[in-house]
Amino acid sequence: AAPFVGRSEELAAVDHAWQTVRGGARRLVLVSGEAGIGVSRFLAEAAGRAGADGASIWFGQGDGVGQQLGAWAEAFGGWAAGMPRAELRLALGDKGSELARLVPELTTWLPRLTPPTRVEGAAGTFLAAGALDEVIVRWSAQEPMVVVLDRLEEADADTLAVIRRVCESVRDARLLVLAGYEPSAVGTPRVLAALQGVRDLVDVHLHGLDEQEIAQLVAWATGEPAADQQLRAIARESEGSPYFVLQMASALRRRGITTRVEEAIHRADGLRADLRLQREEITLGLRQLEQLREPSPTGSQSVEPDGTPPADVPCPYKGLVPFQPEDAEDFCGRELLVAELVARVASNRFVAVVGPSGSGKSSVVRAGLVPALSLIHI
């Protein structure tokens, strides 16, 4: 994940509310910002800091106005699912059946729980709020609690009503509610309108990152510091939104990698062309050396004046027996192939000579390539 940068003043406001909660209070912190500005990441960072300081964390998010108390069901259900059953039973007290309307899995986790009766409408919301407040009172006596509810612009009105209820409860509890939402384009946001007037409300609005914070994100995403001109362009186009900063930095990194690959391909093309020239020079040189090689004495007396071969000259044709290095002077007809092999051996770590059986692979290597390499001291 990208590093968390900036937001020092906003985190200080949440930390102050958290310290108040640790002393025995309830606080609501509203965190708002445009899409991509980092509301969810800020909530996670703030909750993580409280968790490191001993808080018990609940987390849920709005999933549509048609889902009654969906954010609270996710928050409480996620916490309950990870609790030891004996501790969960103690934390629920006599509210287990009422909370089973919110999280039906409770009847599976606690088999002896009385099945809930069906209650709908405002009465169901009232009972759920009272039951949640009872759990908060019981559990926060052991550990201070942080309830994170994100994307509340998508939550139903009952979810917001329960937030107000648990934050305004006069019962002793150590509770911090972090509520995140994206404000509406026109008018007062629905979330803010529903929760205005909650005592000691802390309202945090996230703005774009400054250039120094943008530079930190870009350096992380690209693996290197960006040029000042690039940073100014990213800051201008992204307006400091961390999401768009990272998107633009990733595009910048892709362009940089693509450029380096294209340059490497161009260099490779040049190297291949140079390698071909070097091989041609090697081939030409070997052919010239072959032409300059003096014929052997036996070679000069291979035929008598009357055309009869001398009887003491061995036959150069070896049949199916491969030629050996000592047969180099008798081996002929493969000069171009030998020169090409020498060129390839000089420029490659591995060279394979492939051909059908009996085509002369062993002979060209032993009587052609090996003597040629000795000749040029490779």
Secondary structure, DSSP 8 states (H G I E B T S, - for coil): -------HHHHHHHHHHHHHHHTT-EEEEEEE--TTS-HHHHHHHHHHHHHHTT-EEEEEE---TTSTTHHHHHHHHHHHHTS-HHHHHHHHTT-HHHHHTT-TTHHHHSTTS-------HHHHHHHHHHHHHHHHHHHHTTS-EEEEEE-GGGS-HHHHHHHHHHHH--S---EEEEEEE---SSSS-HHHHHHTT-TT-EEEE-----HHHHHHHHHHHHSS---HHHHHHHHHHHTT-HHHHHHHHHHHHHHHHHHHHHHHHHHHHHHHHHHHHHHHHHHHHHHHHHHHS---HHHHTSS-TTS---TTS--S--TTS---GGGTTT--S-HHHHHHHHHHHHH-S-------TTSSHHHIIIIIIHHHHHHTT-
